[in-house]
Amino acid sequence: MPELVSHDDGGGVERCVRCGALAVGPCARCRSPICGDCCVLTEGGTRTWAICLACEDRGGKALGGAWRSLVLWILGILGALLLAVLALGYLVR
């Protein structure tokens, strides 16, 4: 089995942006490194995500608003396509 080839020192360990403790992963919204004490778990989705306390203050930990935004965005695109088809149908006649 070949040896692992070292590319560089691997960099330092990530630190939490809020308290400076060792980070356990990134925030699901802002991608900042956070520790387990400075995050909350999301509610209302099929998977559980960790978000930082700053993102929770800005948008809460529920994902209902994000799902509503996505559905409205998709409906907006479908509505624009429907209007384009109707306009083209009217111009062809």
N, C-alpha and C positions, 0 to 999 in steps of 0.2 A: 504494500500500500504506500503510495507516494506521500512525502511530507507535505504539510500545508505551506504554501508560499506566503510570506508576510509582505503585505503591500506597504503599509506604513505602521505607525504606532497604534492605529485604531482610534486616535483621538481620545479626549477625556470622557468621563462619564457625564451623562446629561443630568442637569439639576432642575428642580422644579422652579418655574418662573415666579411662583408666589412666595414660597418659604425657603428655597434653596436646598431642600432635602434631595436625596437621590430620586430621580424621576423613574416612574414605572412604565410610562408610555405617553403618547401624545393625546391632547384633547381632540375629540372627534370633530369639533367645529373649527377651532382656530389653529390646530396642529401644534400648539405650544406644549413643551414637556411638562408633565404634572406628576405629583406624587399621589399616593393613595389617600392622604388626608385632605388634599386640596381638590378633590373631584367628587362628583355625584354621578349616579347611574341614571340613564334615560329611562323613560316610561312610554309605553304605547307603541313600541315597534316590535318587529319580529326578532330582532337581536338587541342585546343590551350594549350600550356604548357609554364610555366615561367622558364627561365634559368637565371643564374647569369651572370653578366657582364664578369667575368673571362672566363666562358665557351663560351660566345659569342665571345670573343677575340680569343679563341682557335679554335672554329669550326663554328662560325657564327650562325645566328638564323634560317636559313632555314634547313629543314629536308631532302632535296633532296639527300644529300650525305649519310645520314643514310639509306634511302630507297634503294639507289643504292648498298650500302654495303650489305644489307640484301638480295637483289635479287641475287647479285653475289655469296654470301655465299650459298644460296639455289641451284643455278645453279651448283656450284662446287660440292656439295653433290650429286646432280643428275648425274653429269658427272662421278663422281667416281663410283657410283652404276652402270651406264651404262658400264663402263670399266670392272667392276667386272663381270657383266652378260656376256659380250662378251668373257672375258677370260675363264669363266667357260664353256661357250658353245663351245669354241675352244678346251678345255681340254677333254670334254666329247666325242667329235667326234673321 
